Amino acid sequence: MRTWREELDQLRDELAQLTELTEQEMCGSLPHFYRHFDTMKNNIEIFIYAGEGDIDDFLPVLERDWRASHASLTGILEYNPGECHPKADPVSWIGFLELLSRVEKFCERRKYRVDLKGE
């Protein structure tokens, strides 16, 4: 069984990859959800470097930012990469979706489920 540190390290790396892919594929300004992924990554780094306090106090912070990344009209569910790159191969987005799925699974495993409808 993995430790919290190992799981958070992996989550941080996945969030870093998500932000990197978003930066590479942007046209114009970054999408609104990007800042929430970046905030989650930075908060994990702070938590780890500050000596890993009480994980039960930290998980709601991640939940808050994950929920914010799914906000109506500006969240990840509204993101359409085809608008910026209409000729791009849809297969190129499989990696992005896989990373997104891994972050969501972390939230589900930790019983911090996100209600994507905002209810």
C-alpha positions as CSV (number, residue, x, y, z in Angstrom):
1,M,0.0,0.0,0.0
2,R,1.3,3.4,-0.9
3,T,1.8,6.2,1.6
4,W,0.2,9.6,1.4
5,R,3.5,11.1,0.4
6,E,3.7,8.8,-2.6
7,E,0.1,9.4,-3.6
8,L,0.6,13.2,-3.3
9,D,3.8,13.1,-5.3
10,Q,2.0,11.2,-8.1
11,L,-0.9,13.6,-8.0
12,R,1.4,16.6,-8.1
13,D,3.2,15.1,-11.2
14,E,-0.1,14.4,-12.9
15,L,-1.3,18.0,-12.3
16,A,2.1,19.3,-13.6
17,Q,1.6,17.3,-16.8
18,L,-2.0,18.6,-17.1
19,T,-0.9,22.2,-16.8
20,E,2.0,21.6,-19.3
21,L,-0.3,20.0,-21.9
22,T,-2.8,22.9,-21.4
23,E,-0.1,25.5,-21.9
24,Q,1.2,23.7,-25.1
25,E,-2.3,23.5,-26.7
26,M,-3.5,27.0,-25.7
27,C,-4.6,29.6,-28.2
28,G,-4.9,33.0,-26.8
29,S,-5.2,33.1,-23.0
30,L,-5.1,30.0,-20.8
31,P,-8.5,28.5,-19.9
32,H,-10.0,29.4,-16.6
33,F,-9.7,25.9,-15.1
34,Y,-5.9,26.0,-15.6
35,R,-5.3,28.1,-12.6
36,H,-7.1,25.6,-10.3
37,F,-4.9,22.7,-11.5
38,D,-1.8,24.9,-11.0
39,T,-3.1,25.9,-7.5
40,M,-3.6,22.2,-6.6
41,K,-0.1,21.4,-7.7
42,N,1.4,24.3,-5.7
43,N,-0.6,23.4,-2.6
44,I,0.7,19.9,-2.7
45,E,4.2,21.1,-3.0
46,I,3.7,23.5,0.0
47,F,2.1,20.7,2.0
48,I,5.0,18.3,1.3
49,Y,7.8,20.9,1.9
50,A,6.1,22.2,5.1
51,G,6.5,18.9,6.7
52,E,3.3,17.2,5.8
53,G,0.8,18.3,8.4
54,D,-2.5,16.6,9.0
55,I,-3.7,15.1,5.8
56,D,-7.3,15.4,6.9
57,D,-6.9,19.1,7.1
58,F,-5.3,19.3,3.6
59,L,-7.7,17.1,1.6
60,P,-10.5,19.6,1.7
61,V,-8.2,22.2,0.1
62,L,-7.6,19.9,-2.8
63,E,-11.4,19.2,-3.0
64,R,-12.1,22.9,-3.1
65,D,-9.8,23.5,-6.0
66,W,-11.0,20.4,-7.9
67,R,-14.5,21.6,-7.6
68,A,-13.5,25.0,-8.8
69,S,-11.9,23.5,-11.9
70,H,-15.4,22.1,-12.8
71,A,-17.3,25.4,-12.4
72,S,-20.2,26.0,-14.8
73,L,-19.3,27.9,-18.0
74,T,-15.5,28.1,-17.2
75,G,-14.6,24.7,-16.0
76,I,-12.9,21.8,-17.6
77,L,-16.2,20.3,-18.9
78,E,-16.7,23.4,-21.0
79,Y,-13.2,23.2,-22.6
80,N,-13.2,22.4,-26.3
81,P,-9.7,22.0,-27.7
82,G,-11.2,21.7,-31.1
83,E,-12.0,25.4,-31.1
84,C,-8.4,26.3,-31.1
85,H,-7.1,23.4,-33.2
86,P,-9.9,22.2,-35.5
87,K,-7.5,20.1,-37.5
88,A,-5.8,18.4,-34.6
89,D,-6.0,14.7,-34.2
90,P,-8.5,13.9,-31.5
91,V,-6.2,11.0,-30.4
92,S,-3.7,13.5,-29.2
93,W,-6.1,14.4,-26.4
94,I,-6.3,10.9,-25.0
95,G,-3.3,11.6,-22.8
96,F,-4.9,14.7,-21.4
97,L,-8.1,12.9,-20.7
98,E,-6.2,10.0,-19.0
99,L,-4.4,12.4,-16.7
100,L,-7.7,14.1,-15.9
101,S,-9.2,10.7,-15.1
102,R,-6.3,9.9,-12.7
103,V,-6.8,13.1,-10.7
104,E,-10.5,12.4,-10.5
105,K,-9.9,8.9,-9.3
106,F,-7.6,10.2,-6.5
107,C,-10.5,12.4,-5.4
108,E,-12.9,9.5,-5.5
109,R,-10.6,7.2,-3.6
110,R,-10.2,9.8,-0.9
111,K,-14.0,10.1,-0.6
112,Y,-13.9,13.7,-1.8
113,R,-16.3,13.1,-4.7
114,V,-17.0,16.0,-7.0
115,D,-20.5,16.7,-7.9
116,L,-19.9,18.0,-11.4
117,K,-23.4,19.5,-11.6
118,G,-22.4,22.0,-8.9
119,E,-25.1,20.9,-6.5
